C-alpha cells in the first residue's frame, strides 16, 4: 500500500479509507471551527523561498545534531496519542521505522503501547512526552520508568491546562458520555473497516492506554480515558513546576506548546533545554497563531541559547525546509506519520520518511543549501 503513496496527502487518503470513522476524525480534526488547524498548513505553504543557482549542491548533507545525538535528518516523529490504534501495536511499528531512518521517535503519555513495550521492541533510545497532571506520584513513577527504559529526552507538554473542545470527536462518538449507543456507533464504524477490525481491533489487543494502567486499572473504555484526562490535567501549573520535573529527570527537558516570545524567554530563564513551537496541531485554542507564524519571533527571543523545535502543518520535506528557514533547528512530524502508520504500518512510516528526505534534498539543492546549517532567514523571499 505504501508504494501507492507519492505524498503525505496520499497517506491521508489511504488512512481515511482504512480507519474507522471515529479514529480518522481523531487524527484529522482540530478544535472548534478548526481555524488554527487550517492556518498551520496554509501559512506554512505560503512561505516563499529564494531559488539560488550556480552553487555546488552535488553533496547534500541532511544530518544534524540535537541533545548530544546525531540524526540523519533534522526531523523526528512527534508524540501522537492513541497511535497504537492506527496499526497493530502502532507505536512499536513507528518507533522501528524511525530508528531505521536514523531519526528520533517520541512516545505520547496517551499511547496504547507502554514505555516498556517500546523499549523492548526498539532496543534504542527514544523520547518521552509527558503532560503535567494532578497526580504527581503517577508522574514520578512514569518518569522513573522512562529513565529505566533509556529515554533520552523529555517533551513536557504545557499547552493543555484544559482540553480544547473537538467537535469532530463529539460527532463521531469518540468523546461523548459513556452509553450503549456511543459504543454501538463505534462498533458499527469498525465493522465497516474489516481489515482494520481484524488486524488492529482483534489481533492488536490489548487496547488500553498502557502508560495509564496504574491509575485506570480495569477501567478500559474510551470514556474512561477521556474522563480521566479531563479530570487530571493540572490547570495550576506554573514555571516553578519545571524545577520539580528537573528533580525527577536527569536528561534534556524540552517545553512543548510555546506560541509566544515571552513564554519562550521564560522557558530559557527557567532552565529548559529546548522548546517546541506548537499549538497542539490546532487542537487547543482555535484562532491562535499558526506555528509557522509564531516561529520567527520565538527564534529571535531565544537567540540561539537553546534549540528551537517546531511542529504543526508540516506535510512535506519542502515544509521542513520552510520551517528551518523560519528559524527552527529541528522539525517534529505529527499527522504525517500518523496517516502513514494507518495506511501501511511500519512500511508506511518508513516510506513517508523517505519521501520527506527526497523532498528535502530537492528543496535544498534548488535553494543552494548543501547543508542543514546553510538554511536560514536569508532563504526567505
ABEGO torsion letter per residue (X at the ends): XAAABABAAAAAAAAAAABBAAAAAAAABBBEAGAAAAAAAAAAAABBBBBBBGBBAABBBABBBBGGBBBABABBBBBBBGAAAABBGAAAAAAAAAAAAGBBBBBBAABABBAAAAAAAAGBBBBBBBBBBABAAAAAAAAAAAAAAGBABBBBBAABABBBBBAAAAAAGAABBBBAAAAAAAAAAAAABAAAAAAAAAAAOBABBAAAAAAAEABABAAAAAAAAAAABBAABBAAAAAAAAAABABBBBBBGBABAAAAAAAAAAGBABBBBBAGGGABBBGBBBAAAAAAAAAAAAGGABBBBBBEGBABAAAAAAAAAAGBABBBBBAAAAAAAAAAEAAAAAAAAAAAAAAAAAAAAAAGBABAAABBAAABX
